[in-house]
Amino acid sequence: MSGTIAAVGDGVDAWSAGDAVTVMPLAWDGTCPACRAGNEHICQNLDFIGIDSPGALQAYWNVPADVLVALPDGIALDAAALVEPVAVAVHDVRRAELAPGERAVVIGGGPIGVLIATVARSFGAEVAVIELDANRRGLIAGLGFTTIDPRETDQVAWVEAWTGGAGADAVFEVSGAAAAVLGATSLAKVRGTVVVVAIHPKPREIDLQRVFWRELRILGARVYQRADFETAVELIADGTIPSASLISKIVPLAETRAAFDDLEGGRAMKVLVDVRAGQETDA
């Protein structure tokens, strides 16, 4: 989300009404083993604000001051609404420890896959995206990425040719498909990294022989840390993130259900909900 502060509570000194902000929607307890180890963002008792507690799909939203992230002057609020998913991508790429000049394969060209590809490129990597949907491949190609339809191209042979037989430095599994998980390890180089980004609803089969043979790393990447949010703000503000290409449309709050239907049906990349459109502004 993005918006402006309408009012601040007692004792809040760092923020003022009218400030443009986004929200890093994580509240941790600070006492569990994960928090004590410095991994507060994956607190064992995490409150993911907006999922575990009320979120931003309302005209006014009351949040703790410490989850606010400032937006710079001049950044459009529609573009700034993408900070949270961009922060996901930043966290994923950082988890992979991608270095300039390395090569990455993104499996799945949905919104998060496109953002991972964009962030990885901004970090200096060369990126290819594997995607089944022709419309999405067209959008991704228009952003300057190489795309692969695995039904028409042998993805393993293509990646081997692209990398001189080595394999990709990092493979991001963003599709959530069982076949993609099984095939991901075959695309990674010796001591390469497979980052599991998609949320899989059930256990998946994985090629552990390949993991053993090439000494691969398999990493999970969940949510983000504050540094990821701050980097995401910078990438949107400087135009690195193609916000206009990713925002399919903006709808009023009353059309939220239809927006979810479009997303679930693959008819949109990102749909923004203007929670004030059609609402009383003097509430």
C-alpha positions in Angstrom: 0.0 0.0 0.0 0.9 3.6 -0.1 -0.9 6.7 1.3 -0.6 9.8 3.4 -0.9 10.1 7.1 -4.2 11.5 8.2 -3.4 11.8 11.9 -0.8 10.6 14.4 -1.4 9.3 17.9 -0.1 10.6 21.2 3.6 10.3 21.7 4.4 9.9 17.9 7.1 12.5 17.1 8.8 11.2 14.0 5.7 11.5 11.7 3.3 14.2 10.7 -0.1 14.4 9.0 0.4 14.6 5.3 3.6 12.5 5.2 3.6 10.0 2.3 4.3 6.5 3.5 4.1 2.8 2.9 3.9 0.1 5.5 6.2 -2.8 6.1 3.4 -5.1 7.4 5.3 -7.2 9.9 4.9 -7.2 13.7 7.2 -9.5 15.7 7.3 -10.4 19.3 11.0 -9.9 19.9 11.2 -12.8 22.3 11.1 -16.0 20.2 14.3 -17.9 19.2 14.1 -16.5 15.7 13.9 -12.9 16.9 16.7 -13.4 19.4 18.9 -14.7 16.6 18.3 -11.5 14.6 15.6 -12.9 12.3 12.7 -10.8 13.5 11.1 -10.7 10.0 10.4 -14.4 10.3 9.4 -14.4 13.9 7.9 -17.7 15.0 4.9 -15.7 16.2 4.8 -13.2 13.4 1.7 -11.0 12.8 1.6 -10.4 9.1 -0.5 -7.3 9.2 -3.2 -7.5 6.5 -3.3 -11.3 6.8 -3.2 -12.1 10.5 -4.8 -8.7 11.4 -6.7 -6.1 9.5 -5.0 -4.6 6.4 -5.1 -1.7 4.0 -8.4 -2.4 2.2 -10.2 0.3 4.0 -10.5 4.0 3.7 -8.5 4.6 7.0 -5.9 2.2 8.5 -4.5 2.5 11.9 -1.0 1.0 12.2 2.0 1.2 14.6 4.3 4.0 13.8 7.3 1.7 13.7 6.0 -0.1 10.6 5.9 3.0 8.5 8.5 3.6 5.8 8.9 7.1 4.4 8.4 7.8 0.7 10.5 10.5 -1.0 9.1 13.6 -2.5 7.9 13.2 -6.1 7.2 9.5 -6.0 3.7 8.7 -7.3 1.4 6.9 -4.8 0.3 4.4 -7.4 3.9 3.4 -8.1 4.7 3.4 -4.4 2.0 0.8 -3.8 4.4 -1.7 -5.4 7.0 -1.2 -2.7 6.0 -4.3 -0.8 6.2 -6.8 -3.7 9.4 -5.1 -4.9 10.8 -5.6 -1.4 9.9 -9.3 -1.7 12.0 -9.4 -4.9 14.9 -7.5 -3.3 15.0 -10.0 -0.4 14.9 -13.0 -2.8 17.8 -11.7 -4.9 19.8 -10.9 -1.8 19.2 -14.4 -0.4 20.7 -15.7 -3.7 23.8 -13.6 -3.2 23.9 -12.8 -6.9 27.0 -10.9 -8.0 27.4 -8.6 -11.1 27.9 -10.7 -14.3 26.3 -13.8 -12.9 23.4 -15.5 -14.7 20.0 -16.1 -13.2 16.9 -18.1 -14.3 13.5 -17.1 -13.1 10.8 -19.8 -13.4 7.5 -18.1 -13.6 6.8 -14.7 -15.2 4.0 -13.4 -12.9 4.3 -10.1 -11.0 6.9 -11.4 -8.5 8.9 -13.2 -11.2 9.1 -10.0 -13.3 10.1 -8.1 -10.2 12.8 -10.6 -9.3 14.1 -10.4 -12.9 14.2 -6.6 -12.8 15.9 -6.5 -9.4 18.4 -9.1 -10.4 19.3 -7.1 -13.5 19.6 -4.0 -11.5 22.1 -5.9 -9.3 24.2 -6.6 -12.4 23.0 -10.1 -13.3 21.9 -11.4 -16.7 18.5 -12.9 -16.5 16.3 -15.3 -18.4 12.6 -16.0 -17.6 10.7 -19.3 -18.1 7.0 -18.7 -18.6 4.2 -20.6 -20.2 1.7 -17.8 -20.9 2.3 -16.0 -24.2 0.9 -12.7 -23.1 3.2 -12.6 -20.1 6.1 -13.6 -22.3 5.3 -10.7 -24.5 5.3 -8.2 -21.6 8.5 -9.7 -20.2 10.3 -9.5 -23.6 9.1 -5.9 -23.9 11.0 -5.2 -20.7 14.2 -6.5 -22.3 14.4 -10.0 -20.9 15.0 -13.3 -22.7 12.0 -15.5 -22.3 11.6 -19.3 -22.7 8.5 -21.4 -23.4 9.6 -24.8 -21.9 7.0 -26.5 -24.1 8.8 -25.4 -27.2 12.4 -25.2 -26.0 14.4 -27.7 -24.0 15.1 -25.4 -21.0 18.1 -27.5 -19.7 19.8 -27.5 -23.1 19.1 -23.7 -23.5 20.5 -22.8 -20.1 23.6 -25.0 -20.7 24.2 -23.3 -24.1 23.6 -19.8 -22.5 26.1 -20.5 -19.7 28.8 -22.4 -21.7 27.8 -25.7 -20.1 28.0 -24.5 -16.5 24.4 -23.9 -15.5 22.9 -20.8 -13.9 24.4 -19.2 -10.8 20.9 -18.8 -9.3 17.5 -20.3 -10.1 14.4 -18.7 -8.7 11.3 -21.0 -8.5 8.4 -18.5 -8.6 5.7 -20.6 -10.4 4.5 -22.8 -7.7 4.2 -25.7 -10.1 5.4 -29.2 -9.1 7.2 -29.7 -12.5 9.1 -26.5 -12.0 10.4 -27.6 -8.6 11.5 -30.9 -10.0 13.3 -29.3 -12.9 14.8 -26.4 -11.1 17.9 -28.2 -9.8 18.8 -29.3 -13.4 19.3 -25.6 -14.3 21.8 -24.7 -11.6 25.6 -24.8 -11.9 27.9 -26.6 -9.5 27.4 -25.0 -6.1 24.7 -22.9 -7.6 21.6 -21.7 -5.7 18.0 -22.6 -6.0 15.7 -20.0 -4.2 12.2 -21.2 -3.4 10.0 -18.1 -3.7 6.5 -19.6 -4.5 4.2 -20.7 -1.7 3.6 -24.4 -2.3 0.4 -25.8 -0.8 1.8 -29.2 -0.3 5.2 -31.1 -0.4 6.9 -31.4 -3.8 9.2 -33.9 -5.3 12.8 -32.7 -5.7 15.8 -34.1 -7.4 18.1 -34.7 -4.4 20.6 -36.6 -6.5 21.3 -33.4 -8.4 21.5 -31.5 -5.2 24.1 -33.9 -3.9 26.0 -34.3 -7.2 26.4 -30.5 -7.7 26.5 -29.5 -4.1 23.6 -27.1 -4.6 22.1 -24.7 -2.1 18.4 -24.7 -1.7 17.1 -21.6 0.1 13.7 -20.4 1.2 12.9 -16.7 0.8 10.0 -15.3 2.8 8.9 -11.7 3.2 11.6 -9.1 3.7 13.7 -7.0 6.1 13.6 -3.2 6.5 16.7 -2.7 4.3 14.8 -4.6 1.5 11.9 -2.1 1.8 14.3 0.9 1.7 16.0 -0.5 -1.4 12.6 -1.1 -3.0 11.6 2.5 -2.4 14.8 3.6 -4.2 14.3 1.3 -7.1 10.8 2.6 -7.7 11.8 6.3 -7.2 14.6 6.1 -9.7 12.5 4.3 -12.3 14.3 1.0 -12.2 11.0 -0.8 -11.6 8.7 -0.5 -14.7 5.7 0.4 -12.5 3.4 1.5 -15.4 3.9 -1.8 -17.2 3.0 -3.8 -14.1 -0.1 -1.9 -13.0 -2.9 -3.3 -15.1 -5.6 -1.0 -13.7 -6.8 0.9 -10.6 -10.3 0.1 -9.3 -12.4 1.5 -6.4 -12.9 -0.5 -3.2 -16.3 -1.7 -4.4 -14.6 -3.6 -7.2 -12.1 -5.5 -5.1 -13.7 -8.9 -5.7 -13.6 -8.4 -9.5 -9.9 -7.4 -9.2 -9.1 -10.6 -7.4 -11.0 -12.6 -10.0 -8.8 -10.9 -12.8 -5.6 -11.7 -10.9 -6.6 -15.3 -10.3 -7.6 -15.7 -13.9 -4.3 -14.4 -15.2 -5.9 -11.4 -16.8 -3.8 -8.8 -14.9 -0.3 -8.3 -13.4 -1.1 -6.0 -10.6 -4.4 -4.3 -9.8 -4.5 -1.4 -7.4 -7.5 -0.6 -5.2 -8.1 3.1 -4.6 -9.7 2.8 -1.1 -10.9 6.4 -1.1 -12.5 6.4 -4.5 -16.3 6.7 -4.0 -15.9 7.1 -0.2 -16.8 10.1 1.9 -13.7 12.2 2.3 -14.7 14.0 5.5 -15.0 10.9 7.7 
